[in-house]
């Protein structure tokens, strides 16, 4: 994947304004995979591009964004602990303290990490985030950095009714 | 950033996974993805199309088995569904 210098510069300028706190990215890949498309579960034709994309993000704001790469062929246990089933996957972690939900008392710790969450974070992009997903990934980095979910109060009140871990998978396409 | 991601940022109980449907055909078939966005909650309930915030939150809660009040105001969908079945 060839990323034009102009895009790199635009991203740097954007992140200078839009990021406030640190963001930790974890990229789960099969390094060295061929670009050849094989039956699902074999190989990883987009892993190399995903690595370049993750490095693009980190390099645009290296003082704020950290990147850890997990080779799932060597560390399948880590992928399992973090609840990652497929590659490439990028997980975003917020270092900000989690808000205490309204139904919990002041001073109480918020929820413990979900089973399968590990420390990688609960916002993930599975597959190469191109097309409409690339702006979504950029926006996710910025919102995690600012701890800015932007949801309405009534939405937060509704979400406070959740008592069990909930997985929300959103299928999208590049176009 | 999708509403699902923002919800995961707001609630420590939510994990949001944006999946490139074409790249994972087996997963897409498993959850009968024919158009996008296609949202699957806890791998058992699904909602197709882009919904406004209030309705999306209600759908996620309903999919998670939480009783919710019906939205009192109708909001127009924020975006169309794209058919990828062709």
Interface residues (C-beta under 8 A of the other chain):
Chain A: X40 X41 X46 X83 X86 X94 X98 X99 X101 X110 X111 X113 X114 X116 X117 X122 X123 X124 X125 X126 X127 X128 X129 X130 X133 X136 X139 X140 X143 X144 X147 X148 X149 X150 X151 X152 X154 X155 X156 X158 X159 X160 X161 X162 X163 X164 X165 X166 X167 X168 X169 X170 X171 X172 X173 X174 X175
Chain B: X1 X2 X4 X5 X6 X7 X8 X9 X10 X11 X12 X13 X14 X15 X16 X17 X18 X19 X20 X21 X22 X23 X24 X25 X26 X27 X28 X31 X33 X36 X37 X38 X39 X40 X41 X42 X43 X53 X54 X57 X58 X60 X61 X63 X64 X65 X66 X67 X68 X82 X84
